[in-house]
Amino acid sequence: MDIRIEKTDRAIEKAFLELRSKVGMVFQYPEYQLFAETVEKDVMFGLKNFAKDMKEEEMKAAVREALEIVDLNYAEIKDKSPFELSGGQKRRVAIAGVVAMRPDCLILDEATAMLDPRGREQVMQTIHHLNKDLGITVVAITHYMEEAANAAYVVILDKGSIVAEGTPYELKNRYVQDTISVYGVTEAQIKSLHYNYKNLARPALSKSKHTKKDS
């Protein structure tokens, strides 16, 4: 189905504004979306644009909660420049800015790229908490098989086309002998995906949220 958008249609513009408040996006490199002079102001930016009815005190409370959700100490970090933080902290601040908006869906573009193992683990723990504990649907774009193994459902793309999809277990059983290696995904990688999935210490990310959040 093709959808055509006319910018002059105010009803459609309003619908997209509402959609933007429900779907959050975290880019591959957080410095591209971090810009304010302090962490608090950065996390509060979305609220000031999409939750204009909120009072300043309410916004600060939402910022505090969002930072605590991503395991950052509000009192210690709120007045710091986001550019003074480590890579993992920047990622989590970027996620906090989206979480403060209480989106229904969070899209992550290579959220752990260029992070050291500790930073990657911290970000993945945050993502897992958002999905399992807060009921936020997570769509994660990644090249790491061990991260894909956390998902309830995996879609493998090549040049914008779907070449394989299913649970990690299904991918291992269904595609190991297929031509999937032509698309840069080897048999060893698929087996690795299945191995990581089978040996996860925590449950897989939900395919969709199971709890309804307050708006």
Accessible surface in RSA format (square Angstrom, percent):
REM  Atomic radii and reference values for relative SASA: ProtOr
REM  Chains: A
REM  Algorithm: Lee & Richards
REM  Probe-radius: 1.40
REM  Slices: 20
REM RES _ NUM      All-atoms   Total-Side   Main-Chain    Non-polar    All polar
REM                ABS   REL    ABS   REL    ABS   REL    ABS   REL    ABS   REL
RES MET A   1   212.63 110.1 127.76  84.6  84.86 202.1 100.64  85.6 111.99 148.4
RES ASP A   2   146.71 102.8 118.31 117.8  28.39  67.1  39.24  92.3 107.47 107.2
RES ILE A   3   128.21  73.0  94.43  70.3  33.78  81.4  97.66  70.3  30.55  82.9
RES ARG A   4   200.00  84.0 177.58  90.5  22.42  53.4  69.67  95.2 130.33  79.0
RES ILE A   5    74.04  42.1  49.29  36.7  24.76  59.7  49.29  35.5  24.76  67.2
RES GLU A   6    84.29  48.4  83.71  63.3   0.58   1.4  38.15  73.8  46.13  37.7
RES LYS A   7   168.53  82.2 160.77  98.6   7.76  18.5 104.24  93.8  64.29  68.5
RES THR A   8   124.45  88.5  98.99 100.4  25.46  60.7  87.42 117.4  37.04  56.0
RES ASP A   9    56.20  39.4  48.39  48.2   7.81  18.5  16.48  38.8  39.72  39.6
RES ARG A  10   203.76  85.6 196.04  99.9   7.72  18.4  67.21  91.9 136.55  82.8
RES ALA A  11    74.41  68.4  58.14  89.7  16.27  37.0  65.67  92.5   8.74  23.2
RES ILE A  12    47.76  27.2  46.34  34.5   1.41   3.4  47.76  34.4   0.00   0.0
RES GLU A  13    85.15  48.9  75.97  57.5   9.18  21.9  33.89  65.6  51.26  41.9
RES LYS A  14   154.83  75.5 148.92  91.4   5.90  14.1  96.03  86.4  58.80  62.6
RES ALA A  15    55.97  51.5  46.86  72.3   9.11  20.7  50.88  71.7   5.09  13.5
RES PHE A  16    89.60  44.8  88.89  55.1   0.70   1.8  89.60  54.3   0.00   0.0
RES LEU A  17    95.69  53.3  93.36  66.8   2.34   5.9  94.50  66.4   1.19   3.2
RES GLU A  18    98.63  56.6  92.21  69.8   6.41  15.3  33.61  65.0  65.02  53.1
RES LEU A  19    88.63  49.4  86.45  61.8   2.18   5.5  88.35  62.1   0.28   0.7
RES ARG A  20   155.33  65.2 138.49  70.6  16.84  40.1  43.20  59.0 112.13  68.0
RES SER A  21    31.89  26.9  26.40  35.2   5.49  12.6  16.51  35.1  15.38  21.5
RES LYS A  22    87.10  42.5  86.65  53.2   0.45   1.1  41.50  37.4  45.60  48.6
RES VAL A  23    48.93  32.2  37.80  34.2  11.13  26.8  38.14  33.1  10.79  29.3
RES GLY A  24     8.55  10.5   0.00   N/A   8.55  10.5   8.55  23.5   0.00   0.0
RES MET A  25    68.94  35.7  59.64  39.5   9.30  22.1  53.35  45.4  15.58  20.6
RES VAL A  26     0.30   0.2   0.30   0.3   0.00   0.0   0.30   0.3   0.00   0.0
RES PHE A  27    92.72  46.4  92.72  57.4   0.00   0.0  92.72  56.2   0.00   0.0
RES GLN A  28    50.19  28.1  49.04  35.8   1.15   2.7   5.27  11.2  44.92  34.1
RES TYR A  29    68.87  32.2  68.50  39.0   0.38   1.0  43.55  32.7  25.32  31.2
RES PRO A  30     1.44   1.0   1.44   1.3   0.00   0.0   1.44   1.2   0.00   0.0
RES GLU A  31    75.03  43.1  62.10  47.0  12.93  30.8  24.94  48.2  50.10  40.9
RES TYR A  32   168.22  78.5 131.50  74.8  36.72  95.6  94.20  70.8  74.01  91.2
RES GLN A  33    41.94  23.5  27.73  20.3  14.20  33.8  18.71  39.8  23.23  17.6
RES LEU A  34     6.91   3.8   2.60   1.9   4.31  10.8   2.60   1.8   4.31  11.6
RES PHE A  35   117.73  58.9  93.19  57.7  24.54  63.9  95.35  57.8  22.37  64.0
RES ALA A  36    14.37  13.2   7.55  11.6   6.83  15.5  13.83  19.5   0.54   1.4
RES GLU A  37   115.24  66.2  94.81  71.7  20.43  48.7  46.53  90.0  68.71  56.1
RES THR A  38    24.13  17.2  24.13  24.5   0.00   0.0  22.25  29.9   1.88   2.8
RES VAL A  39     0.00   0.0   0.00   0.0   0.00   0.0   0.00   0.0   0.00   0.0
RES GLU A  40    19.99  11.5  19.99  15.1   0.00   0.0   0.55   1.1  19.45  15.9
RES LYS A  41   105.37  51.4  98.31  60.3   7.06  16.8  67.38  60.7  37.99  40.5
RES ASP A  42    12.74   8.9   7.51   7.5   5.23  12.4   0.10   0.2  12.63  12.6
RES VAL A  43     0.78   0.5   0.07   0.1   0.71   1.7   0.63   0.5   0.15   0.4
RES MET A  44     6.40   3.3   6.40   4.2   0.00   0.0   3.79   3.2   2.61   3.5
RES PHE A  45   100.71  50.4  98.74  61.2   1.97   5.1 100.71  61.1   0.00   0.0
RES GLY A  46    13.62  16.8   0.00   N/A  13.62  16.8  10.52  28.9   3.10   6.9
RES LEU A  47     5.13   2.9   5.00   3.6   0.12   0.3   5.00   3.5   0.12   0.3
RES LYS A  48   105.88  51.7  93.55  57.4  12.33  29.4  47.22  42.5  58.65  62.5
RES ASN A  49    63.57  43.8  51.79  50.0  11.78  28.4   7.96  19.1  55.61  53.8
RES PHE A  50    67.50  33.8  33.22  20.6  34.29  89.2  38.21  23.2  29.29  83.8
RES ALA A  51    22.71  20.9  15.04  23.2   7.67  17.5  22.71  32.0   0.00   0.0
RES LYS A  52   159.05  77.6 129.19  79.3  29.86  71.1  73.77  66.4  85.28  90.8
RES ASP A  53   146.64 102.7 117.32 116.8  29.31  69.3  42.45  99.9 104.18 103.9
RES MET A  54    58.36  30.2  47.49  31.4  10.87  25.9  38.00  32.3  20.37  27.0
RES LYS A  55   142.76  69.6 136.68  83.9   6.08  14.5  85.10  76.6  57.67  61.4
RES GLU A  56    83.23  47.8  75.60  57.2   7.63  18.2  41.81  80.9  41.42  33.8
RES GLU A  57   126.29  72.5 118.71  89.8   7.58  18.0  69.79 135.0  56.50  46.1
RES GLU A  58    86.46  49.6  80.65  61.0   5.81  13.8  33.86  65.5  52.59  42.9
RES MET A  59    11.68   6.0  11.68   7.7   0.00   0.0  11.27   9.6   0.41   0.5
RES LYS A  60    90.07  43.9  88.80  54.5   1.27   3.0  34.38  30.9  55.70  59.3
RES ALA A  61    59.82  55.0  49.55  76.5  10.27  23.4  55.41  78.0   4.40  11.7
RES ALA A  62    19.34  17.8  14.21  21.9   5.13  11.7  17.39  24.5   1.95   5.2
RES VAL A  63     0.00   0.0   0.00   0.0   0.00   0.0   0.00   0.0   0.00   0.0
RES ARG A  64   110.61  46.4 110.61  56.4   0.00   0.0  28.76  39.3  81.85  49.6
RES GLU A  65    81.73  46.9  79.52  60.2   2.20   5.2  28.33  54.8  53.40  43.6
RES ALA A  66     1.62   1.5   0.69   1.1   0.93   2.1   1.36   1.9   0.26   0.7
RES LEU A  67     0.00   0.0   0.00   0.0   0.00   0.0   0.00   0.0   0.00   0.0
RES GLU A  68    98.53  56.6  80.00  60.5  18.52  44.1  30.99  59.9  67.54  55.1
RES ILE A  69    25.93  14.8  14.23  10.6  11.70  28.2  18.83  13.6   7.11  19.3
RES VAL A  70     0.01   0.0   0.00   0.0   0.01   0.0   0.01   0.0   0.00   0.0
RES ASP A  71   114.64  80.3 100.42  99.9  14.22  33.6  24.37  57.4  90.27  90.0
RES LEU A  72    12.57   7.0   7.60   5.4   4.97  12.5  10.74   7.5   1.83   4.9
RES ASN A  73    80.78  55.7  65.10  62.9  15.68  37.7  21.28  51.2  59.51  57.5
RES TYR A  74    16.36   7.6  13.74   7.8   2.63   6.8   5.89   4.4  10.47  12.9
RES ALA A  75    73.92  68.0  53.26  82.2  20.66  47.0  53.43  75.2  20.49  54.3
RES GLU A  76   122.47  70.3 105.34  79.7  17.14  40.8  42.12  81.5  80.36  65.6
RES ILE A  77     8.03   4.6   7.99   6.0   0.04   0.1   8.03   5.8   0.00   0.0
RES LYS A  78    54.81  26.7  54.81  33.6   0.00   0.0  25.55  23.0  29.26  31.2
RES ASP A  79    98.13  68.7  78.58  78.2  19.55  46.2  35.03  82.4  63.10  62.9
RES LYS A  80    97.49  47.6  93.40  57.3   4.10   9.8  47.24  42.5  50.25  53.5
RES SER A  81    28.18  23.8  25.32  33.8   2.87   6.6  17.17  36.6  11.01  15.4
RES PRO A  82     0.00   0.0   0.00   0.0   0.00   0.0   0.00   0.0   0.00   0.0
RES PHE A  83   100.90  50.5  78.95  48.9  21.95  57.1  79.07  47.9  21.84  62.5
RES GLU A  84   129.86  74.6  92.97  70.3  36.88  87.8  43.46  84.1  86.40  70.5
RES LEU A  85    15.48   8.6   3.31   2.4  12.17  30.6   4.93   3.5  10.55  28.4
RES SER A  86    64.37  54.4  49.72  66.4  14.65  33.8  52.49 111.8  11.88  16.6
RES GLY A  87    34.27  42.3   0.00   N/A  34.27  42.3  21.01  57.7  13.26  29.7
RES GLY A  88     5.68   7.0   0.00   N/A   5.68   7.0   1.63   4.5   4.04   9.1
RES GLN A  89    55.31  30.9  55.31  40.4   0.01   0.0   3.56   7.6  51.76  39.3
RES LYS A  90    37.50  18.3  37.50  23.0   0.00   0.0   3.24   2.9  34.26  36.5
RES ARG A  91     9.37   3.9   9.37   4.8   0.00   0.0   0.39   0.5   8.99   5.4
RES ARG A  92    14.55   6.1  14.55   7.4   0.00   0.0   0.16   0.2  14.39   8.7
RES VAL A  93     1.03   0.7   0.25   0.2   0.77   1.9   0.25   0.2   0.77   2.1
RES ALA A  94     3.18   2.9   0.00   0.0   3.18   7.2   2.23   3.1   0.95   2.5
RES ILE A  95     0.23   0.1   0.23   0.2   0.00   0.0   0.23   0.2   0.00   0.0
RES ALA A  96     0.00   0.0   0.00   0.0   0.00   0.0   0.00   0.0   0.00   0.0
RES GLY A  97    17.67  21.8   0.00   N/A  17.67  21.8  12.37  33.9   5.30  11.9
RES VAL A  98    17.59  11.6  15.06  13.6   2.53   6.1  17.59  15.3   0.00   0.0
RES VAL A  99     1.23   0.8   1.12   1.0   0.11   0.3   1.12   1.0   0.11   0.3
RES ALA A 100    10.29   9.5   0.07   0.1  10.22  23.2   3.21   4.5   7.08  18.7
RES MET A 101    36.66  19.0  21.63  14.3  15.04  35.8  23.34  19.8  13.33  17.7
RES ARG A 102    77.12  32.4  64.44  32.9  12.68  30.2  27.52  37.6  49.61  30.1
RES PRO A 103     1.89   1.4   1.89   1.7   0.00   0.0   1.89   1.6   0.00   0.0
RES ASP A 104    46.66  32.7  46.06  45.8   0.61   1.4  12.24  28.8  34.42  34.3
RES CYS A 105    24.47  18.5  24.47  27.3   0.00   0.0  12.18  30.9  12.29  13.3
RES LEU A 106     0.48   0.3   0.48   0.3   0.00   0.0   0.48   0.3   0.00   0.0
RES ILE A 107    49.21  28.0  49.21  36.7   0.00   0.0  49.21  35.4   0.00   0.0
RES LEU A 108     0.97   0.5   0.77   0.6   0.20   0.5   0.77   0.5   0.20   0.5
RES ASP A 109    37.93  26.6  37.93  37.7   0.00   0.0   1.53   3.6  36.39  36.3
RES GLU A 110    15.24   8.7  14.05  10.6   1.18   2.8   9.98  19.3   5.26   4.3
RES ALA A 111     7.60   7.0   4.08   6.3   3.52   8.0   4.08   5.7   3.52   9.3
RES THR A 112     2.26   1.6   2.08   2.1   0.18   0.4   0.54   0.7   1.72   2.6
RES ALA A 113    10.61   9.8   9.30  14.3   1.31   3.0  10.51  14.8   0.10   0.3
RES MET A 114   156.24  80.9 117.82  78.0  38.42  91.5  94.78  80.6  61.46  81.4
RES LEU A 115    22.55  12.6   6.25   4.5  16.29  41.0   8.38   5.9  14.17  38.1
RES ASP A 116    91.85  64.3  78.22  77.9  13.63  32.2  37.32  87.8  54.53  54.4
RES PRO A 117   112.37  81.9 104.86  95.6   7.50  27.3 107.54  88.8   4.82  30.0
RES ARG A 118   174.47  73.3 165.76  84.5   8.72  20.8  66.31  90.6 108.17  65.6
RES GLY A 119     5.85   7.2   0.00   N/A   5.85   7.2   5.51  15.1   0.34   0.8
RES ARG A 120    45.33  19.0  45.30  23.1   0.03   0.1  10.51  14.4  34.82  21.1
RES GLU A 121    75.19  43.2  72.99  55.2   2.21   5.3  38.36  74.2  36.84  30.1
RES GLN A 122    41.54  23.2  38.65  28.2   2.90   6.9  14.99  31.9  26.55  20.1
RES VAL A 123     0.00   0.0   0.00   0.0   0.00   0.0   0.00   0.0   0.00   0.0
RES MET A 124    18.44   9.5  18.36  12.2   0.08   0.2  16.33  13.9   2.10   2.8
RES GLN A 125    96.03  53.7  89.90  65.7   6.13  14.6  26.46  56.3  69.57  52.8
RES THR A 126     6.91   4.9   3.19   3.2   3.72   8.9   3.49   4.7   3.43   5.2
RES ILE A 127     3.06   1.7   3.06   2.3   0.00   0.0   3.06   2.2   0.00   0.0
RES HIS A 128    29.57  16.2  29.54  20.5   0.04   0.1  17.76  18.3  11.82  13.7
RES HIS A 129    57.09  31.2  56.04  39.0   1.04   2.7  43.01  44.3  14.07  16.4
RES LEU A 130     0.00   0.0   0.00   0.0   0.00   0.0   0.00   0.0   0.00   0.0
RES ASN A 131     3.16   2.2   0.00   0.0   3.16   7.6   0.00   0.0   3.16   3.1
RES LYS A 132    82.03  40.0  55.06  33.8  26.97  64.2  25.40  22.9  56.63  60.3
RES ASP A 133    93.37  65.4  63.87  63.6  29.50  69.8  18.54  43.6  74.83  74.6
RES LEU A 134    35.28  19.6  30.19  21.6   5.09  12.8  33.79  23.7   1.48   4.0
RES GLY A 135     2.74   3.4   0.00   N/A   2.74   3.4   2.53   6.9   0.21   0.5
RES ILE A 136     0.10   0.1   0.10   0.1   0.00   0.0   0.10   0.1   0.00   0.0
RES THR A 137    25.65  18.2  25.65  26.0   0.00   0.0  20.42  27.4   5.24   7.9
RES VAL A 138    18.36  12.1   0.22   0.2  18.15  43.7   0.22   0.2  18.15  49.2
RES VAL A 139    74.95  49.3  71.62  64.8   3.33   8.0  74.95  65.1   0.00   0.0
RES ALA A 140    53.41  49.1  25.38  39.2  28.02  63.7  25.38  35.7  28.02  74.2
RES ILE A 141    84.40  48.0  79.84  59.5   4.57  11.0  83.60  60.2   0.80   2.2
RES THR A 142    38.89  27.7  12.28  12.4  26.61  63.4  11.80  15.9  27.08  40.9
RES HIS A 143   157.08  85.8 131.71  91.6  25.36  64.9 101.25 104.4  55.82  65.0
RES TYR A 144    69.69  32.5  67.18  38.2   2.51   6.5  41.61  31.3  28.09  34.6
RES MET A 145    33.66  17.4  31.21  20.7   2.45   5.8  26.06  22.2   7.60  10.1
RES GLU A 146    70.26  40.3  67.28  50.9   2.98   7.1  33.89  65.5  36.37  29.7
RES GLU A 147    18.22  10.5  12.57   9.5   5.64  13.4   5.54  10.7  12.68  10.4
RES ALA A 148    15.44  14.2  10.98  16.9   4.46  10.1  15.44  21.7   0.00   0.0
RES ALA A 149     0.00   0.0   0.00   0.0   0.00   0.0   0.00   0.0   0.00   0.0
RES ASN A 150     7.95   5.5   7.95   7.7   0.00   0.0   0.74   1.8   7.21   7.0
RES ALA A 151    22.25  20.5  22.12  34.1   0.13   0.3  22.25  31.3   0.00   0.0
RES ALA A 152    32.86  30.2  20.97  32.4  11.88  27.0  24.99  35.2   7.87  20.8
RES TYR A 153    77.57  36.2  60.04  34.2  17.53  45.6  38.19  28.7  39.38  48.5
RES VAL A 154    15.64  10.3  12.64  11.4   3.00   7.2  15.64  13.6   0.00   0.0
RES VAL A 155    68.13  44.8  43.19  39.1  24.94  60.1  43.19  37.5  24.94  67.6
RES ILE A 156    20.02  11.4  16.99  12.7   3.03   7.3  20.02  14.4   0.00   0.0
RES LEU A 157   107.97  60.1  80.35  57.5  27.62  69.4  80.37  56.4  27.60  74.3
RES ASP A 158    39.39  27.6  33.59  33.4   5.80  13.7   3.30   7.8  36.09  36.0
RES LYS A 159   201.58  98.3 153.06  93.9  48.52 115.5 112.78 101.5  88.80  94.6
RES GLY A 160    71.67  88.4   0.00   N/A  71.67  88.4  33.12  90.9  38.56  86.4
RES SER A 161    66.31  56.0  61.49  82.1   4.82  11.1  30.99  66.0  35.33  49.5
RES ILE A 162   100.21  57.0  71.41  53.2  28.81  69.4  71.41  51.4  28.81  78.2
RES VAL A 163    35.72  23.5   6.76   6.1  28.96  69.8  14.69  12.8  21.03  57.0
RES ALA A 164     3.15   2.9   0.07   0.1   3.09   7.0   3.15   4.4   0.00   0.0
RES GLU A 165    61.70  35.4  61.42  46.5   0.29   0.7  15.92  30.8  45.78  37.4
RES GLY A 166     1.21   1.5   0.00   N/A   1.21   1.5   1.21   3.3   0.00   0.0
RES THR A 167    37.98  27.0  37.98  38.5   0.00   0.0  35.26  47.4   2.72   4.1
RES PRO A 168     0.15   0.1   0.15   0.1   0.00   0.0   0.15   0.1   0.00   0.0
RES TYR A 169   116.85  54.6 116.85  66.5   0.00   0.0  75.41  56.7  41.44  51.1
RES GLU A 170    62.92  36.1  60.35  45.7   2.58   6.1  18.85  36.5  44.07  36.0
RES LEU A 171     0.00   0.0   0.00   0.0   0.00   0.0   0.00   0.0   0.00   0.0
RES LYS A 172    63.72  31.1  62.12  38.1   1.60   3.8  14.78  13.3  48.94  52.1
RES ASN A 173    81.93  56.5  47.39  45.8  34.54  83.2  28.24  68.0  53.68  51.9
RES ARG A 174   131.90  55.4 107.29  54.7  24.62  58.6  50.74  69.3  81.17  49.2
RES TYR A 175    33.40  15.6  33.40  19.0   0.00   0.0  15.25  11.5  18.15  22.4
RES VAL A 176    17.81  11.7  10.78   9.8   7.04  17.0  10.78   9.4   7.04  19.1
RES GLN A 177   159.55  89.2 126.09  92.1  33.46  79.7  66.27 141.1  93.28  70.7
RES ASP A 178    71.74  50.3  53.48  53.2  18.27  43.2  12.47  29.3  59.27  59.1
RES THR A 179    89.57  63.7  86.00  87.2   3.57   8.5  67.76  91.0  21.82  33.0
RES ILE A 180     6.73   3.8   3.30   2.5   3.43   8.3   6.17   4.4   0.56   1.5
RES SER A 181    62.64  52.9  48.79  65.1  13.85  31.9  23.01  49.0  39.63  55.5
RES VAL A 182   116.76  76.8  84.75  76.7  32.01  77.1  92.93  80.7  23.83  64.6
RES TYR A 183    92.59  43.2  73.02  41.5  19.56  50.9  31.93  24.0  60.65  74.8
RES GLY A 184    56.33  69.5   0.00   N/A  56.33  69.5  36.23  99.4  20.10  45.0
RES VAL A 185    15.36  10.1  15.36  13.9   0.00   0.0  15.36  13.3   0.00   0.0
RES THR A 186    62.58  44.5  62.58  63.4   0.00   0.0  59.38  79.8   3.20   4.8
RES GLU A 187    68.64  39.4  65.40  49.5   3.24   7.7  23.60  45.6  45.04  36.8
RES ALA A 188    72.00  66.2  60.98  94.1  11.02  25.1  65.53  92.3   6.47  17.1
RES GLN A 189    68.33  38.2  67.07  49.0   1.26   3.0  20.87  44.4  47.46  36.0
RES ILE A 190     0.00   0.0   0.00   0.0   0.00   0.0   0.00   0.0   0.00   0.0
RES LYS A 191   100.35  49.0  97.07  59.6   3.28   7.8  52.36  47.1  47.99  51.1
RES SER A 192    45.09  38.1  38.63  51.6   6.46  14.9  26.20  55.8  18.89  26.5
RES LEU A 193     0.48   0.3   0.48   0.3   0.00   0.0   0.48   0.3   0.00   0.0
RES HIS A 194    20.56  11.2  20.56  14.3   0.00   0.0  11.45  11.8   9.10  10.6
RES TYR A 195   135.39  63.2 134.97  76.8   0.42   1.1  92.35  69.4  43.05  53.1
RES ASN A 196    39.55  27.3  36.04  34.8   3.50   8.4   3.68   8.9  35.87  34.7
RES TYR A 197    72.64  33.9  64.42  36.7   8.22  21.4  23.97  18.0  48.67  60.0
RES LYS A 198   135.33  66.0 105.21  64.6  30.12  71.7  63.23  56.9  72.11  76.8
RES ASN A 199    82.16  56.7  52.67  50.9  29.49  71.0  23.36  56.2  58.80  56.8
RES LEU A 200    51.90  28.9  25.53  18.3  26.37  66.3  27.88  19.6  24.02  64.6
RES ALA A 201   111.47 102.5  64.09  98.9  47.38 107.8  75.15 105.8  36.31  96.2
RES ARG A 202    66.57  28.0  58.11  29.6   8.47  20.2  30.55  41.8  36.02  21.8
RES PRO A 203    85.94  62.6  73.42  66.9  12.52  45.5  85.34  70.5   0.60   3.7
RES ALA A 204    24.86  22.9  15.46  23.9   9.40  21.4  15.46  21.8   9.40  24.9
RES LEU A 205    11.64   6.5  11.24   8.0   0.39   1.0  11.24   7.9   0.39   1.1
RES SER A 206    11.89  10.0   1.88   2.5  10.01  23.0   6.39  13.6   5.49   7.7
RES LYS A 207   136.90  66.8 114.74  70.4  22.16  52.8  80.58  72.5  56.32  60.0
RES SER A 208    60.05  50.7  59.43  79.3   0.62   1.4  34.13  72.7  25.91  36.3
RES LYS A 209    72.38  35.3  56.02  34.4  16.37  39.0  21.80  19.6  50.59  53.9
RES HIS A 210   150.46  82.2 111.97  77.8  38.49  98.5  86.18  88.8  64.28  74.8
RES THR A 211    77.58  55.2  69.39  70.4   8.19  19.5  73.42  98.6   4.16   6.3
RES LYS A 212   194.60  94.9 162.20  99.5  32.40  77.1 112.18 101.0  82.42  87.8
RES LYS A 213    34.53  16.8  14.95   9.2  19.58  46.6  20.73  18.7  13.80  14.7
RES ASP A 214   130.44  91.4 115.04 114.5  15.41  36.4  36.91  86.9  93.54  93.3
RES SER A 215   155.53 131.4  86.24 115.1  69.30 159.6  81.66 173.9  73.87 103.5
END  Absolute sums over single chains surface
CHAIN  1 A    12975.1      10701.9       2273.2       6955.5       6019.6
END  Absolute sums over all chains
TOTAL         12975.1      10701.9       2273.2       6955.5       6019.6
